[in-house]
Amino acid sequence: MNVSLKIEAHAAASETQMADAIRFLAMDAVQKANSGHPGMPMGMADAVTVLFNRFIKIDPSEPDWPDRDRFILSAGHGSMLLYAVHHLIGFADMPMSELSNFRQLGAKTAGHPEYGHALGIETTTGPLGQGIATAVGMAIAEQMMAARFGSSLCNHFTYVVAGDGCLQEGISHEAIDLAGHLKLRKLVVLWDDNQISIDGATSLSPSTDQLARSRAAGWDAQGVDGHDPEAVAKAIERARRSRKPSLIACRTRIGKGAASMEGSHKTHGAALGDNEIAATRQKLAWSHPPFFVPPKIKSAWETVAMRGRTAREAWDLRRDASRSKKRYEQTIGRRLGANVAYRLANFRAEHRKKASKVATRQASQMALEVINAATTLTIGGSADLTGSNLTMTSQTPAITPGNFRGRYLHYGIREHGMAAAMNGIALHGGFIPYGGTFLVFSDYAKGGMRLSALMGLPVVYVLTHDSIGLGEDGPTHQPVEHLAMLRATPNLNVFRPADIIETAECWEIALGEKHRPSVLALSRQALPMLRQTDGDQNLSALGAYVVKDARGPRDITLLATGSEVEIALAAADQLRSEAGMEAAVVSMPCWEKFEVQDAAYQKKVLGDAPRIAIEAAGRLGWDRWMGPRSAFVGMLGFGASAPAGDLYRHFGITAEHIVAEALKLVGKHARRRSA
């Protein structure tokens, strides 16, 4: 049955009083911490009160209820707005003591909202624009789930509070454009149009007509007085009926209610001061001490939770009665099952026998063909490089405006927006998103990728054209420093597979991660199948392993990743035949997996002999594995435009160069060992 989400303002407390509770909790918390941003919570308190009091569907007693409305505070610096609301509606982990401990070590009330740090925080925000872009992904996921299970199980809105800074950030253009194109009708953005920036008036830098911009991108857009509850309510009602995403410009005054500082940019990022807060209490007739909310006002806020619980209990009945219950729960819980791993093991066995020689980007597509047939959880996409990233398979028809039954998103040339949208899809639940671009363009996606890692989301980045091996496109497209940048990011797996077997193994690992994103750095050029051992063990899961051992004691150990493992193997053969030296070759597809292996295994793999690291990328990070007697064969600067083979020779990433470096380290007259 349908449950009305709209109620009249609580009789015992007006919405103005409810909003004032937000204002004073924000003022008091920032004042006690002597740190924070009171201006935005005070300015948007009226509009947010209307949103929660009359519309939002949320149940604090079950924060992860799948059909709840999502509320995203894109302007994350105003975090006390969110914490105040969570306290007022009764989230169990947000007692008043947490508000009074704002921004302190160990508190739930971090400076910016952090996903997983407190109940009900839908996404980490703070980097401006990320919230609205992540919300686009959530709205996409809502439409995909509704297309699969119907509106009785999936029928909720994604609400965003965004500031001027969110709309100025470049990522907002990518997100707004994509949302308008896909007609994400259940996405509603309330813009805090206070015309204030840190430096002063917003007229110092932008002149954009945001309403016209949004309409041009296919949005419904309207402007209201953000301090007029009825005007705000009317605008939200219209937005909920629209067939387009909606932007509501709430004209507000930053620091609304402050005795003398209302409208001043000084309220943005600093405590108001004891005198100003005391005067504001007098002005607004708020006679209560800090961190106190009168029972009648708290009771008014708690009706939001009561309404949400009623809606959730009705949804529970619909779910339990649904013939799709089992499939729904498997989907929303991202239960992959054993079929994917089983089919990938068969795939690896097949291609070991065939000794398939393909580019690892093509190997990835071949593995995805198996994966996407074995599960419907995966949702692919690319930033307008589908034919290069090879991210589409026969099971992934495109998602288009009005048709969300597909499994593939054409993100357009919006790498940053793609990363954030994939975060939103993952946060919503129900899907495992993967998206492709060139490795070099991870620069553009980095903000979203960092949040994938910070939030611990199972997002997979398919980053092809991973070295100078891409050839003629030249240094603008040839990544050099990018692997080091990504490997330096905490909680991010960076896979660089050497052949089709490792590629399939890396995909299996990435899909099995529950709280960690993954990068697959893949080659443009074809690479031979290198695995010399039989068996089903996923060796890439060890992070590094000996792909070819020495015959007897090692004279040298060659460490390599990706396309350079083939070169290291050729060098090992030359060292044996030409210098009588025994080399072990180690493939290191994932440093992050190797560093968590025990010391005994690491020592076994790395050995005691001198080491040479080989990678067509910068050296940064390699020294931790190379040891004191070592050399590096790789890139010392940017690349160049030429065929791939010519570039490898030009930059000295060759078997001959490796042999020369080995001879320098070990000596030209190593004792020839018997076979």
C-alpha positions in Angstrom: 0.0 0.0 0.0 1.1 3.6 -0.5 2.0 5.6 2.5 1.6 9.4 2.4 4.9 11.1 2.9 3.5 14.5 3.6 2.3 15.7 7.0 1.3 19.1 8.2 3.7 21.1 10.5 3.7 19.7 14.0 1.1 21.5 16.0 3.1 21.8 19.2 6.2 23.3 17.5 6.4 25.5 14.4 8.8 24.7 11.6 10.6 28.0 12.5 11.3 26.6 16.0 12.4 23.3 14.5 14.8 25.2 12.2 16.0 27.3 15.1 17.0 24.0 16.9 19.3 23.3 14.0 20.7 26.8 14.1 21.6 26.8 17.8 23.0 23.3 17.8 25.3 24.3 14.9 26.3 27.6 16.6 27.0 25.9 20.0 28.9 23.0 18.5 31.2 25.2 16.4 31.7 27.6 19.2 32.8 24.8 21.6 35.1 23.3 19.0 36.3 26.7 18.0 36.3 25.2 14.5 33.7 24.6 11.8 31.2 26.2 9.6 28.0 27.6 11.2 26.8 29.8 8.3 25.4 27.2 5.9 23.5 25.2 8.6 21.9 28.4 9.8 21.1 29.6 6.3 19.6 26.3 5.1 17.9 25.3 8.3 14.5 26.5 7.1 14.5 24.6 3.8 16.0 21.4 5.3 13.3 21.5 8.0 10.6 21.6 5.4 12.3 18.8 3.5 12.5 16.5 6.5 9.2 17.5 8.2 7.0 17.2 5.2 8.7 14.9 2.6 11.7 12.7 3.4 11.2 9.0 3.9 13.8 7.8 6.4 13.8 5.4 9.4 16.6 6.0 11.9 15.9 2.6 13.6 16.9 0.9 10.3 19.4 3.2 8.7 20.2 0.8 5.8 16.6 0.3 4.7 17.1 -0.1 0.9 14.0 2.0 -0.1 14.8 5.0 2.1 15.2 8.4 0.5 18.8 9.4 0.2 19.9 12.8 1.7 23.3 14.1 0.5 25.0 17.1 2.1 27.1 18.0 -0.9 28.2 21.2 0.9 29.9 18.9 3.5 31.5 21.8 5.4 28.1 22.4 6.8 28.2 19.0 8.6 26.6 20.3 11.7 23.4 20.6 9.7 23.4 16.9 9.2 24.5 16.0 12.7 21.9 18.2 14.2 19.1 16.6 12.1 20.3 13.1 12.9 20.3 13.9 16.6 16.8 15.5 16.4 15.2 12.6 14.5 16.8 10.0 16.8 19.7 8.2 15.2 21.0 5.9 17.9 24.7 7.0 17.6 24.0 10.7 17.6 23.2 11.7 21.2 23.8 15.3 22.3 27.2 14.3 23.7 28.4 13.7 20.1 27.3 17.1 19.1 29.2 18.7 22.0 32.3 16.7 20.9 32.1 18.1 17.3 35.4 17.8 15.4 37.2 16.0 18.2 39.3 12.8 17.9 37.1 9.7 17.9 33.8 11.6 17.7 31.1 10.6 15.3 30.8 14.2 14.4 33.8 14.6 12.1 34.6 17.9 10.4 33.0 16.7 7.2 30.5 13.9 6.9 32.2 10.5 6.5 30.5 7.5 5.1 30.6 4.6 7.7 31.7 6.9 10.5 28.2 7.5 11.7 24.8 6.0 10.9 22.8 7.6 8.1 25.7 9.3 6.3 25.1 8.3 2.7 28.4 9.4 1.3 31.6 11.2 2.3 31.5 14.9 1.3 33.7 17.9 1.7 35.5 18.1 -1.6 32.9 20.4 -3.2 30.8 19.0 -6.0 31.5 15.3 -5.1 28.1 15.0 -3.3 26.0 16.1 -6.2 28.0 13.9 -8.6 27.7 10.9 -6.3 24.0 11.5 -6.0 23.7 11.2 -9.7 25.0 7.6 -9.4 22.5 6.9 -6.6 19.7 8.2 -8.7 20.8 6.0 -11.6 20.9 3.0 -9.3 17.4 3.7 -8.0 16.1 3.8 -11.5 17.9 0.5 -12.4 16.5 -1.2 -9.3 13.0 0.0 -10.1 13.3 -1.3 -13.6 14.3 -4.7 -12.3 11.9 -5.0 -9.3 9.2 -2.4 -9.8 8.1 0.6 -7.8 6.6 -1.5 -4.9 10.2 -2.4 -3.9 12.1 0.6 -5.2 10.6 4.0 -5.2 12.6 6.7 -3.4 14.1 10.1 -4.1 17.7 11.4 -3.8 17.8 14.8 -2.2 20.9 17.0 -2.3 21.9 20.2 -0.5 24.5 21.9 -2.6 26.3 25.2 -2.3 27.7 27.8 -4.7 31.0 26.0 -4.5 29.5 22.7 -5.5 28.0 24.3 -8.6 31.3 26.1 -9.5 33.4 22.9 -9.4 33.9 21.3 -12.8 32.6 18.0 -11.7 29.1 19.5 -11.2 29.0 20.3 -14.9 29.7 16.7 -15.8 27.2 15.4 -13.2 24.4 17.9 -14.1 24.8 17.2 -17.8 24.7 13.4 -17.3 21.7 13.6 -15.0 19.8 15.8 -17.5 20.6 13.5 -20.4 19.3 10.4 -18.5 16.2 12.3 -17.1 16.8 11.3 -13.5 13.5 12.5 -12.3 13.9 11.4 -8.7 17.0 13.6 -8.2 16.2 16.9 -6.4 19.0 19.4 -5.6 18.3 22.2 -3.1 20.9 24.9 -3.9 21.9 27.1 -1.0 21.9 30.3 -3.1 23.3 32.6 -0.5 25.6 34.6 -2.9 28.5 34.3 -0.5 31.9 32.7 -0.9 34.9 32.6 1.4 36.4 35.6 -0.2 33.2 37.6 -0.1 30.3 37.9 -2.5 30.0 35.3 -5.2 30.0 38.1 -7.8 33.8 38.2 -7.3 34.2 35.2 -9.6 31.2 33.6 -11.2 28.5 35.2 -13.3 26.7 32.0 -14.4 22.9 31.9 -14.4 22.6 28.6 -12.7 18.9 28.2 -13.4 19.4 28.8 -17.1 22.4 26.4 -17.1 20.4 23.7 -15.4 17.5 24.1 -17.9 19.9 23.9 -20.8 21.1 20.6 -19.4 17.6 19.2 -19.3 16.6 20.0 -15.7 13.5 21.5 -14.2 14.7 24.6 -12.4 13.0 27.1 -10.1 13.9 29.7 -7.6 12.3 30.4 -4.2 12.8 32.3 -1.0 14.7 29.7 1.1 13.3 31.2 4.3 9.6 30.8 3.2 8.5 27.3 4.3 5.4 27.3 2.1 7.4 28.4 -1.0 10.0 25.7 -0.4 7.3 23.1 0.1 5.6 24.1 -3.1 8.9 23.9 -5.0 9.7 20.4 -3.6 6.2 19.2 -4.5 6.7 20.4 -8.1 10.1 18.7 -8.2 8.7 15.4 -7.1 6.2 15.5 -9.9 8.7 16.5 -12.6 9.8 14.1 -15.2 13.3 15.7 -15.1 15.9 16.1 -12.4 15.2 19.3 -10.4 17.2 22.2 -9.1 15.6 24.4 -6.5 17.5 27.6 -5.9 16.8 28.5 -2.3 17.7 32.2 -1.9 19.0 32.3 1.6 21.1 34.5 3.9 24.2 32.8 5.3 24.2 32.8 9.1 20.4 33.4 9.1 19.3 34.6 12.5 22.6 35.8 13.7 22.2 39.0 15.7 24.7 41.2 13.7 26.5 38.8 11.3 23.6 37.5 9.3 24.5 37.7 5.6 28.3 38.0 6.3 30.9 35.7 4.7 32.5 35.8 8.2 29.9 33.2 9.4 31.1 30.7 6.8 34.1 29.1 8.5 34.5 30.4 12.0 32.7 30.3 15.3 30.4 33.3 15.9 31.8 34.1 19.3 30.1 34.1 22.7 28.8 37.6 22.5 27.2 37.1 19.0 25.6 33.8 20.1 24.2 35.4 23.2 22.7 38.2 21.2 21.3 35.7 18.7 19.6 33.8 21.5 18.0 37.0 22.6 17.0 38.0 19.1 15.3 34.6 18.3 13.9 34.2 21.8 15.8 31.0 22.4 16.3 31.1 26.2 17.7 27.6 26.4 21.3 26.7 27.4 23.8 25.3 24.9 23.1 21.8 23.6 19.6 21.7 24.8 16.4 21.3 22.7 13.0 21.7 24.4 11.0 18.5 24.4 8.1 19.8 22.3 10.6 20.7 19.5 12.4 17.4 19.8 9.1 15.6 19.7 8.2 17.5 16.5 11.4 16.3 14.9 10.8 12.7 16.0 7.6 12.5 14.0 9.9 12.4 10.9 11.2 9.1 12.2 7.8 7.8 13.1 6.5 8.5 9.6 9.6 6.8 8.2 9.1 3.8 10.3 5.5 3.4 9.2 6.6 3.6 5.6 9.4 1.1 6.2 7.1 -1.4 7.9 4.7 -1.2 5.0 7.6 -1.8 2.6 8.7 -4.8 4.7 5.3 -6.4 4.1 5.5 -5.7 0.4 8.9 -7.2 0.2 7.9 -10.3 2.1 4.9 -10.8 -0.1 6.9 -10.3 -3.3 7.7 -13.3 -5.5 11.0 -11.5 -6.2 12.1 -11.4 -2.5 15.0 -13.8 -2.8 16.3 -12.3 -6.0 15.9 -8.8 -4.6 17.8 -9.6 -1.4 20.6 -11.2 -3.4 20.8 -8.2 -5.6 20.7 -5.5 -3.0 23.3 -7.4 -0.9 25.6 -7.9 -3.9 25.8 -11.6 -3.3 28.1 -12.7 -6.1 27.9 -16.4 -5.4 30.5 -19.1 -6.5 29.5 -19.2 -10.1 31.8 -16.3 -11.2 34.9 -17.9 -9.7 34.1 -21.3 -11.1 33.7 -19.9 -14.6 36.8 -17.8 -14.4 38.8 -20.9 -13.3 37.6 -22.7 -16.4 38.4 -19.7 -18.5 42.0 -19.6 -17.2 42.4 -23.4 -17.8 41.2 -22.9 -21.4 43.6 -20.1 -22.2 46.5 -21.8 -20.5 46.0 -24.6 -23.0 45.6 -22.2 -25.9 48.5 -20.0 -24.8 46.3 -17.1 -25.9 48.3 -14.0 -26.9 46.2 -10.9 -26.5 46.4 -7.4 -25.1 45.4 -7.4 -21.5 42.6 -4.9 -22.3 41.3 -7.6 -24.7 41.9 -10.2 -22.1 39.8 -8.1 -19.7 36.9 -8.0 -22.2 37.2 -11.7 -22.6 37.0 -12.2 -18.9 34.1 -9.8 -18.6 32.2 -11.8 -21.2 32.5 -14.7 -18.7 31.7 -12.5 -15.6 28.7 -10.7 -17.1 27.2 -14.0 -18.2 27.7 -15.4 -14.7 26.2 -12.5 -12.7 23.8 -9.6 -13.3 25.3 -7.5 -10.6 28.0 -5.9 -12.8 27.2 -2.6 -14.4 29.8 -1.5 -17.0 30.6 1.8 -18.6 33.3 4.0 -20.2 34.1 7.7 -20.6 33.5 7.6 -24.3 36.3 5.0 -24.9 34.2 1.8 -25.1 36.0 0.6 -28.3 39.4 1.2 -26.7 38.8 0.1 -23.1 36.8 -2.9 -24.3 34.4 -2.6 -21.4 31.2 -3.7 -23.2 30.1 -7.3 -23.6 27.2 -9.1 -25.2 25.3 -9.1 -22.0 25.4 -5.3 -21.4 23.0 -3.3 -23.5 23.2 0.4 -22.9 21.2 2.3 -20.3 19.3 5.1 -22.1 16.9 7.9 -21.0 13.7 6.2 -19.9 15.2 2.7 -20.2 17.2 1.5 -17.2 17.0 -2.2 -17.8 20.5 -2.1 -19.4 23.8 -2.8 -17.9 26.1 -0.3 -19.5 26.5 3.5 -19.1 27.9 5.7 -21.7 29.3 8.3 -19.3 30.6 10.6 -22.1 33.9 12.4 -21.7 33.3 12.9 -18.0 36.0 10.9 -16.2 35.5 12.7 -12.9 31.8 12.4 -13.1 32.0 8.7 -14.0 34.1 8.0 -10.9 31.7 9.8 -8.6 28.6 8.2 -10.3 30.1 4.8 -9.8 30.6 5.6 -6.1 27.0 6.5 -6.0 25.9 3.3 -7.6 28.0 1.3 -5.2 26.7 3.2 -2.2 23.1 2.7 -3.2 23.6 -1.1 -3.3 22.5 -3.7 -5.8 25.3 -3.4 -8.3 29.1 -3.6 -8.8 30.1 -0.8 -11.1 33.1 -0.8 -13.4 34.1 2.0 -15.7 36.9 2.5 -18.3 39.2 5.3 -19.5 42.9 5.6 -20.3 45.3 5.3 -17.4 46.6 8.7 -18.1 43.1 10.2 -17.5 43.0 8.9 -14.0 44.3 12.4 -13.4 40.8 13.6 -14.3 39.1 10.9 -12.2 41.3 11.1 -9.1 39.0 13.0 -6.8 36.3 10.4 -7.2 38.8 7.5 -7.1 40.2 8.8 -3.8 36.7 8.8 -2.3 36.2 5.3 -3.5 39.2 4.3 -1.5 38.3 6.5 1.5 34.8 5.0 1.7 35.9 1.5 0.9 33.6 0.9 -2.1 33.7 -2.1 -4.5 34.3 0.0 -7.6 36.5 -1.3 -10.4 38.5 1.1 -12.7 39.4 -0.3 -16.0 42.4 1.8 -17.1 43.8 0.8 -20.4 46.7 2.1 -22.6 48.9 1.8 -19.5 52.4 2.8 -20.8 54.5 4.0 -23.7 53.3 0.7 -25.2 50.3 2.7 -26.6 52.7 4.2 -29.1 52.1 7.0 -31.5 49.6 9.1 -29.4 52.7 10.3 -27.6 53.5 11.7 -24.1 50.2 13.4 -23.5 48.6 10.0 -23.5 51.4 7.9 -22.1 51.2 7.4 -18.3 54.5 7.7 -16.4 53.7 8.9 -12.9 50.2 7.4 -12.6 50.9 4.0 -11.2 53.0 5.6 -8.4 50.1 8.0 -7.7 47.5 5.3 -7.5 49.8 2.9 -5.5 50.3 5.7 -3.0 46.5 5.9 -2.4 45.5 4.0 0.7 43.0 1.2 0.4 43.2 0.9 -3.3 44.3 -2.3 -5.2 46.4 -1.5 -8.2 46.6 -4.5 -10.6 48.9 -4.6 -13.6 48.5 -8.0 -15.0 51.1 -9.6 -17.4 48.9 -11.8 -19.5 45.4 -13.2 -20.0 45.7 -15.5 -16.9 46.7 -12.8 -14.5 44.0 -10.5 -16.0 41.3 -13.0 -15.2 42.8 -13.6 -11.8 42.8 -9.8 -11.1 39.2 -9.5 -12.1 38.2 -12.3 -9.7 40.0 -10.6 -6.9 38.5 -7.2 -7.7 35.0 -8.6 -7.7 35.5 -10.3 -4.4 36.5 -7.1 -2.6 33.8 -5.8 -0.3 35.4 -2.7 1.1 38.2 -1.8 -1.4 38.2 -0.4 -4.9 40.4 -1.8 -7.6 42.4 -0.5 -10.6 43.2 -2.7 -13.6 46.0 -1.2 -15.6 45.9 -2.8 -19.0 48.0 -2.9 -22.1 47.1 -1.8 -25.6 49.7 -4.1 -27.1 49.3 -7.9 -27.3 51.1 -10.0 -24.6 51.9 -13.7 -24.6 50.5 -16.1 -22.1 53.3 -16.5 -19.5 51.9 -18.9 -16.8 54.1 -21.9 -16.7 52.4 -23.9 -13.9 49.1 -25.7 -13.9 46.5 -25.7 -11.2 43.6 -23.4 -10.1 45.4 -21.3 -7.5 45.0 -17.6 -8.1 48.6 -16.6 -7.9 47.8 -12.9 -8.5 46.1 -13.0 -5.1 49.5 -13.3 -3.5 50.5 -10.0 -5.1 53.8 -11.3 -6.4 55.1 -14.8 -7.3 58.0 -16.4 -9.1 56.9 -16.9 -12.7 60.2 -18.5 -13.6 62.8 -19.7 -11.1 66.5 -20.1 -11.3 68.1 -23.5 -11.8 69.8 -23.5 -8.4 71.0 -20.5 -6.5 70.0 -17.1 -7.9 72.5 -14.7 -9.3 69.9 -12.0 -9.9 66.2 -11.5 -9.4 64.1 -9.6 -12.0 61.0 -7.9 -10.7 58.4 -6.7 -13.2 54.8 -6.0 -13.8 52.5 -6.1 -16.8 54.0 -5.9 -20.3 57.5 -5.9 -18.9 57.3 -9.4 -17.4 57.7 -10.7 -21.0 60.8 -8.6 -21.4 62.2 -9.8 -18.0 61.7 -13.5 -19.1 63.6 -12.8 -22.3 66.4 -11.2 -20.3 66.6 -14.2 -18.0 67.1 -16.5 -21.0 69.8 -14.3 -22.3 71.6 -14.1 -19.0 71.7 -17.9 -18.8 72.8 -18.5 -22.4 75.2 -15.6 -22.7 76.6 -15.0 -19.2 75.9 -18.2 -17.4 73.9 -16.3 -14.8 70.8 -17.7 -13.2 67.9 -15.2 -12.9 64.5 -15.7 -11.2 61.7 -13.7 -12.7 59.0 -12.3 -10.3 55.7 -11.0 -11.6 54.2 -8.4 -9.2 50.7 -7.8 -10.4 49.5 -6.2 -7.2 51.9 -4.6 -4.7 49.1 -4.1 -2.2 48.4 -7.8 -2.0 52.1 -8.7 -1.8 52.8 -6.3 1.1 50.2 -8.1 3.3 51.9 -11.5 2.8 54.0 -12.8 5.7 57.7 -12.1 5.8 58.7 -15.6 5.0 56.8 -15.6 1.7 58.1 -12.2 0.8 61.7 -13.4 1.4 61.1 -16.5 -0.6 59.9 -14.5 -3.6 62.4 -11.6 -3.5 65.4 -13.8 -2.5 68.8 -12.5 -1.4 70.4 -11.9 -4.8 70.7 -8.4 -6.3 67.4 -7.2 -7.9 66.4 -5.3 -11.0 63.0 -3.8 -11.2 61.5 -3.4 -14.7 58.4 -1.3 -15.4 57.6 1.2 -18.2 56.7 3.8 -15.6 58.5 6.0 -13.1 60.7 4.5 -10.4 58.9 6.0 -7.4 57.9 3.3 -5.0 60.0 0.5 -6.5 62.9 1.0 -4.0 61.0 -0.7 -1.2 61.2 -3.9 -3.2 64.5 -3.5 -4.9 66.8 -3.7 -1.9 70.4 -2.2 -1.5 72.0 -3.9 -4.5 69.7 -3.0 -7.3 68.9 -1.2 -10.5 65.8 0.1 -12.2 64.9 -0.2 -15.9 62.0 2.0 -16.8 61.0 5.6 -17.5 63.1 8.5 -16.3 60.9 11.2 -17.9 58.0 11.6 -20.2 57.5 9.5 -23.3 57.4 10.3 -27.0 55.4 9.7 -30.2 56.5 6.6 -32.1 55.6 3.0 -32.6 55.7 1.1 -29.4 58.6 -1.1 -30.3 60.7 1.9 -31.2 59.8 3.6 -27.9 60.8 0.6 -25.8 64.2 0.5 -27.5 64.6 4.3 -27.3 64.0 4.3 -23.6 66.1 1.2 -22.9 63.3 -1.0 -21.6 64.8 -4.1 -23.4 66.2 -7.4 -22.5 69.6 -6.2 -23.6 69.5 -3.3 -21.2 68.4 -5.6 -18.3 71.3 -8.0 -19.1 73.8 -5.1 -19.1 72.5 -3.9 -15.7 72.7 -7.4 -14.3 76.3 -7.7 -15.4 77.1 -4.5 -13.6 75.5 -5.7 -10.4 76.8 -9.3 -10.4 79.9 -9.1 -12.6 80.7 -10.3 -16.1 82.3 -13.5 -15.0 79.7 -15.3 -12.9 80.4 -18.9 -12.5 78.5 -20.9 -15.1 76.1 -23.2 -13.3 75.3 -26.7 -14.5 71.9 -27.3 -15.9 
